[in-house]
Every structure is written in C-alpha cells, then in structure tokens.
Amino acid sequence: MFDFIPLEYYTSIYYHVMFFVAMIILLHAMVYDIKDSKSLLFFQVLGAFFLVIFSLYIGLRPVSGRYFGDMSTYHIGYEALQKGGDVKIEKDYVFNYFMWACSKIMSSQSFFLLVDILYILPCYWFSRLYFKRYWFFGFFMFLGSFSFWAYGTNGIRNGLATSLFILGLCFYEHKKMLMYVLFGISFFMHSSIIIPIAAFIISGTYKNPKIYLYIWLASIPLSLVGGSFWEGFFSNLGLEDRTSGYLTNNDEFKEQFSQTGFRWDFVLYSGFGIFAGYYFILKKNVIDSLYIHLFGIYTIANAFWILVIRATFSNRFAYLSWFLMAAVIAYPMFCYKLWKDQYKVFGVILFLYYMFTYLMFLKG
C-alpha cells in the first residue's frame, strides 16, 4: 500500500507528520476552548482518521532489516514456518505460537499488520476508557512517546508485550482477574515484562508515592557508585534467559547502539514522568488509586533501568517504563480540573513531550 514511499524516508515521514499534528494541537489550544462541541468533533474525526492511517502505515511497511531492524529476521522465520519448517518453541510461548498459527492462514505482510494493530489498539482503548472525550490527546501522546515507533517496527515482540500490559490496565477497576490473565499473556509474549509486573506488585503492596520517589532518586547515585555491579547482581537472580541476557555486556551486539554508559539525557527524559507524578500527586493532591499505582509501576521499573543503565541492551529495559510515561503525564490532565486555562497548559505540555521524541529523531 505504501510501497511508493522510498524506504529511507519511511520513518522520517512518521516523525514529521507527528510534529505537524502536535503543532495543530498546540495552535488549536492557544485559540479555542476544548469544551466547544465543534472542537471536540474536529478531534474526534481527526483521531479516527489518525488511528486508521497510522495503523495501516506502520503495519503495511515494506520488509527491511536495514531500516526496521529485526523485522527481516521475523520475516525470514515466518517464511520458514509457512514452508513447513521444524520449530522448537522453548520461550516466549504466546508470541511464537501466535506466529506459528498465523503462518498457516496469512501472509507475512498480513501478520505484521495484525501485530501492529494489536500493538496500537490497547493504547486507543486505554485512552477512550480513561480520557473519555479527550481520548485523542492521550492517544497521540502514546504514539508520540520516545521509542514507540521503534517497538512497533523493530522490537515488535517487546512492544506487543507492553501493549498487552496496557490492555490489562484497562480492567484495573473492574474484572481484575482478566487484568492478571493479560499480564500473564504479556509475560509469555516477552519475558522481560516481568519488570513492570514486579513493579505492579510492589507498588500495589506499598502504596505510598513518596516511597516510589525515594526509590527513583536513590537509584541514580547507586548506579553511579555501583557501576556494572548491578548488571551482574540482577543477572544472577534467576531471571529468564532472555531477560538476564540483556543485562550481560556482550561485545557482539555493541555496534547496534550508538552510545552506551550512563545516559544523562535519557535519565532527564525519564524525569519528566517522575516530576509529573510528584507534581500531580503531592502538589495537586490527585488521590486516585489507579494513578498512584501507575506512578509506582513507572517509577520502580525506571529505577531498575537506571541501575542497569550500562548494560548493552539497557534500551530494552528503559522501554519497560517509558511505555507508561504518556499515561503518567496525561491521566491527571484529562481526568481532573487542575488549572484555569487547562487546555492551553496541556497543549503546551503535549507539544513539549513530543518535541523530545522529535529532537532525538533529528539528532539521529
């Protein structure tokens, strides 16, 4: 469908279009009142169009290992399954059996489209459920999050697992058993999801947001002082091979990352979510059980990443908290009245939030 677009421009178009939409939202916020029915209708229509086009654009991308990383590896494996090749599934059972089942009834292109629909829809459902008529703004923040594109086109197994976790959170207030089932499915989609699951359990047991804040603040000096100690410590705790493997510094994979070591720029980015939770909960008194739990999951999972920040695959661990940052920042703004000119304020916040993603893309 989009084969006419040169591969070298495919990703760039996504980031530039997202910037254009962010500008529309910002300018609209400066001029109009979000409570106006015509304004809401405009964004309802734009949101529906955006959902369909973006799902098709990301899902029907051409197969390319050069521009979409692991996509070519999945494609080769999928074609082998279609030809009846032997398969021995020993981990990530849900994803591998899902791919095996799909290989019997659809092409690889249809498989990638289905995967990305399943990747995007939970963000849409979460936004519709919790942000009501303002759902498009929250949905845009999910899609504009740093690394969202990468985990829809490259690390698709990891990305799909995080989206299933978000889907589980849609049943937080009702049908909690279904939420736990979805968490379990997400774990067997990609075992690294054990980190946010563990953070969910910890933050559900200790419900004091100040403790989460102290944990995060403490993780920075502990990481600076401990160095690579933490990678070895956590890798020896009996984590599943894939998760533990991401912690070990294997020189074979170092060329895949432009920079390793202590990333202050990424810690600063993570701090956006930390500051948002601190401000909304402790300064604006947003006492909401789901939001406090979200903040706890994000903070604890991000603190874990900071401790292992020097690991070769630490980007995988970073995303295990970053995928929730949009929810941590957006939830209070769309669920509570916080400021006098709230539409203008969240228009600016949404724009600045995406600008980090956009500037990191431009930086290359």
C-alpha positions in Angstrom: 0.0 0.0 0.0 2.8 2.4 0.8 5.5 0.8 -1.4 5.7 4.0 -3.4 7.5 5.7 -0.4 11.3 5.3 -0.6 12.5 3.3 2.4 15.0 5.9 3.5 12.1 8.3 4.0 9.6 6.0 5.6 10.5 6.6 9.3 11.1 10.3 8.7 7.6 10.8 7.3 6.1 9.4 10.6 8.1 11.8 12.8 7.4 14.8 10.6 3.7 14.1 10.3 3.5 13.7 14.1 5.3 17.0 14.5 2.7 18.6 12.2 -0.2 17.1 14.3 1.5 18.3 17.5 1.6 21.8 16.0 -2.1 21.6 15.1 -3.0 20.6 18.7 -0.8 23.4 20.2 -2.2 26.2 17.9 -5.7 25.0 18.5 -5.2 25.0 22.2 -4.0 28.6 22.1 -7.0 29.8 20.2 -10.0 27.6 21.0 -11.8 26.3 24.1 -11.7 22.5 24.2 -15.2 22.4 25.7 -16.5 23.7 22.4 -18.5 21.0 20.7 -17.0 21.8 17.2 -13.5 21.5 18.6 -14.3 18.1 20.2 -15.9 16.9 16.9 -12.9 18.0 15.0 -10.5 16.0 17.1 -12.9 13.0 17.2 -12.8 12.9 13.4 -9.0 13.6 13.3 -8.5 10.9 15.9 -10.4 8.2 14.0 -8.6 9.1 10.7 -5.3 9.1 12.6 -5.9 5.7 14.1 -6.7 4.0 10.8 -4.0 5.6 8.7 -1.3 5.2 11.3 -2.2 1.5 11.9 -2.0 0.9 8.1 1.2 2.9 7.7 3.1 1.1 10.4 1.6 -2.3 9.7 2.0 -2.3 5.9 5.6 -1.1 5.9 7.9 -2.9 3.5 10.1 -5.6 4.9 13.5 -4.2 5.6 16.3 -5.2 8.1 18.3 -2.1 7.3 15.5 0.3 8.2 13.3 -1.7 10.5 15.9 -3.8 12.4 14.6 -7.2 13.5 11.7 -7.1 11.0 13.7 -9.0 8.4 14.6 -11.7 11.0 10.9 -12.2 11.8 10.1 -12.3 8.1 12.7 -15.0 7.4 11.4 -17.1 10.3 7.8 -16.6 9.3 8.5 -17.7 5.7 10.3 -20.8 7.1 7.2 -21.7 9.1 5.0 -21.2 6.0 7.2 -23.7 4.2 6.6 -26.3 7.0 10.0 -25.9 8.7 10.5 -27.5 12.1 10.1 -25.3 15.0 11.1 -25.8 18.6 9.4 -23.4 20.9 11.2 -23.0 24.3 10.4 -19.5 25.4 8.1 -16.5 24.6 5.4 -19.2 24.0 2.5 -16.8 23.3 4.3 -14.9 20.6 5.9 -17.9 19.0 2.7 -20.0 18.9 0.8 -16.9 17.7 3.3 -16.5 14.8 3.1 -20.3 14.0 -0.7 -20.2 13.9 -0.7 -17.1 11.7 1.8 -18.6 9.3 -0.9 -21.3 8.4 -3.5 -18.8 7.4 -1.9 -15.4 6.3 1.0 -13.8 4.5 3.9 -12.2 6.4 2.6 -8.8 5.4 -0.8 -9.6 6.9 1.0 -10.9 10.0 2.9 -7.6 10.5 -0.3 -5.6 10.0 -2.1 -7.7 12.6 0.8 -7.4 15.1 0.8 -3.6 14.8 -3.0 -3.4 15.1 -2.7 -5.3 18.3 0.2 -3.0 19.3 -1.8 0.2 18.7 -5.3 -0.7 19.8 -4.6 -1.1 23.6 -3.3 2.5 23.6 -6.5 3.6 21.9 -8.7 1.6 24.3 -6.9 2.9 27.3 -7.3 6.5 26.1 -11.0 6.0 25.3 -11.7 4.4 28.6 -9.9 6.8 30.9 -9.8 10.1 28.9 -13.3 9.9 27.5 -14.0 12.7 25.0 -10.3 13.9 25.2 -9.1 10.4 24.1 -7.3 11.7 21.0 -4.8 13.8 23.0 -3.8 10.9 25.3 -3.7 8.5 22.3 -1.4 10.9 20.5 0.9 11.0 23.5 1.2 7.3 23.4 2.1 7.3 19.7 4.4 10.2 20.2 6.4 8.6 23.0 10.1 8.1 22.5 10.7 4.6 21.1 7.0 3.9 20.3 7.8 3.7 16.6 10.9 1.6 17.2 9.0 -1.0 19.2 6.3 -1.2 16.5 8.8 -1.8 13.7 11.8 -3.4 15.2 11.4 -4.9 18.7 7.9 -6.0 17.9 7.7 -8.8 20.4 8.8 -6.5 23.3 6.4 -3.8 22.0 3.4 -6.1 21.7 4.0 -7.4 25.3 3.9 -3.8 26.7 0.7 -3.1 24.8 -0.9 -6.2 26.3 0.1 -4.9 29.7 -1.6 -1.6 28.9 -4.7 -3.6 27.8 -4.6 -5.3 31.2 -4.7 -1.9 32.9 -8.0 -1.2 31.1 -9.5 -3.8 33.5 -7.9 -2.3 36.7 -11.2 -1.1 38.2 -13.3 -4.0 37.1 -12.6 -7.6 36.1 -9.2 -7.7 37.8 -8.9 -11.4 37.1 -8.9 -10.6 33.4 -6.2 -8.0 34.1 -4.0 -10.6 35.7 -4.6 -13.0 32.8 -3.5 -10.3 30.3 -0.4 -9.6 32.4 0.4 -13.3 32.3 -0.1 -13.4 28.5 2.2 -10.3 28.1 4.9 -12.1 30.1 4.8 -15.1 27.8 4.8 -12.7 24.9 8.2 -11.4 26.0 9.6 -12.4 29.4 11.2 -9.0 30.1 7.7 -7.8 31.0 8.4 -9.4 34.4 9.9 -6.0 35.4 6.7 -3.9 35.2 4.7 -6.9 36.6 7.0 -6.9 39.6 6.7 -3.1 39.9 2.9 -3.5 39.8 3.0 -6.0 42.7 5.4 -3.8 44.7 3.6 -0.6 44.2 0.3 -2.4 45.0 1.7 -3.6 48.3 3.4 -0.3 49.3 1.0 2.4 48.3 3.0 5.5 49.4 4.0 7.5 46.4 6.8 9.2 48.3 8.5 5.8 48.7 8.5 5.4 44.9 10.0 8.8 44.5 12.8 8.0 47.1 13.5 4.7 45.3 14.0 6.5 42.0 16.2 9.2 43.5 18.3 6.6 45.3 18.8 4.6 42.1 20.9 7.4 40.5 23.7 7.6 43.0 23.5 3.8 43.5 24.0 3.3 39.7 26.9 5.9 39.6 28.7 4.2 42.5 27.9 0.6 41.7 28.8 0.7 38.1 28.4 -2.7 36.4 27.8 -4.4 39.7 24.1 -4.2 39.3 24.0 -5.9 35.9 25.8 -8.9 37.4 23.7 -8.8 40.5 20.3 -8.9 38.7 21.5 -11.4 36.0 22.2 -13.9 38.8 18.8 -13.7 40.4 17.3 -16.4 38.2 15.7 -14.3 35.6 14.6 -16.0 32.4 17.5 -16.4 29.9 16.3 -13.6 27.5 15.8 -11.0 30.3 19.1 -12.0 32.0 20.9 -11.9 28.7 20.0 -8.3 28.1 22.0 -7.5 31.3 25.3 -9.0 30.2 27.7 -6.9 28.2 28.2 -8.9 25.1 30.5 -7.2 22.7 28.9 -8.9 19.8 25.9 -6.5 20.0 27.6 -3.3 21.0 27.7 -2.0 17.4 23.9 -1.9 17.5 23.9 1.0 19.8 25.3 4.5 19.2 26.2 5.1 22.8 26.3 3.1 26.0 27.2 4.0 29.5 25.3 6.3 31.9 22.9 8.3 29.7 22.1 11.5 31.5 19.9 12.6 28.5 17.7 9.5 29.0 17.6 9.9 32.8 16.4 13.5 32.2 13.7 12.2 29.8 12.7 9.7 32.4 12.5 12.5 34.9 9.6 14.0 33.0 7.4 11.2 34.3 8.8 11.3 37.8 8.2 15.1 38.1 4.7 14.7 36.7 3.7 12.1 39.3 5.3 14.2 42.1 3.5 17.4 40.9 0.1 15.8 40.4 0.0 13.6 43.5 2.0 15.6 46.1 1.3 19.2 44.9 -2.1 18.9 43.2 -3.4 16.2 45.5 -4.6 13.9 42.8 -5.6 11.0 45.0 -6.6 8.3 42.5 -5.8 4.6 43.2 -5.1 3.8 39.5 -2.9 6.9 39.0 -0.9 6.3 42.2 -0.4 2.7 41.0 0.6 3.8 37.5 3.2 6.2 39.1 4.5 3.4 41.2 4.9 1.0 38.3 6.7 3.6 36.2 9.0 4.8 39.0 10.1 1.3 40.1 10.6 0.0 36.6 12.5 3.1 35.6 14.7 2.9 38.8 15.6 -0.7 37.8 16.6 0.5 34.3 18.8 3.3 35.9 20.6 0.6 38.0 21.4 -1.4 34.8 21.8 1.5 32.5 25.3 0.4 31.3 24.0 -3.0 30.1 24.3 -3.4 26.3 20.5 -3.9 25.9 19.5 -1.3 28.6 17.3 0.3 25.9 15.0 -2.7 26.3 14.7 -2.1 30.0 14.2 1.6 29.6 11.1 1.0 27.4 9.7 -1.2 30.2 8.9 2.1 32.0 8.8 4.5 29.1 5.8 2.8 27.5 3.8 4.1 30.5 5.1 7.7 30.6 2.3 9.0 28.4 -0.3 7.7 30.8 1.6 9.0 33.8 1.7 12.5 32.3 -1.7 12.5 30.6 -4.0 10.9 33.1 -4.5 13.8 35.6 -4.7 16.4 32.9 -7.6 14.7 31.2 -9.4 13.3 34.3 -9.2 16.3 36.7 -9.5 20.1 36.6 -6.1 21.4 37.6 -5.5 24.8 36.0 -7.5 27.8 35.0 -6.6 27.6 31.3 -6.2 23.8 31.3 -6.5 23.3 27.5 -3.7 25.8 26.9 -1.5 24.2 29.5 -1.9 20.6 28.3 -1.5 21.8 24.7 2.0 23.1 25.6 2.8 20.0 27.7 1.8 17.7 24.9 3.9 19.7 22.4 7.0 19.7 24.6 6.5 16.0 25.3 6.6 15.1 21.6 9.4 17.6 20.9 11.9 15.4 22.9 11.0 12.5 20.6 11.2 14.6 17.5 14.6 16.2 18.5 16.0 12.8 19.3 15.0 11.7 15.8 16.6 14.7 14.2 19.7 14.1 16.3 19.9 10.7 14.8 
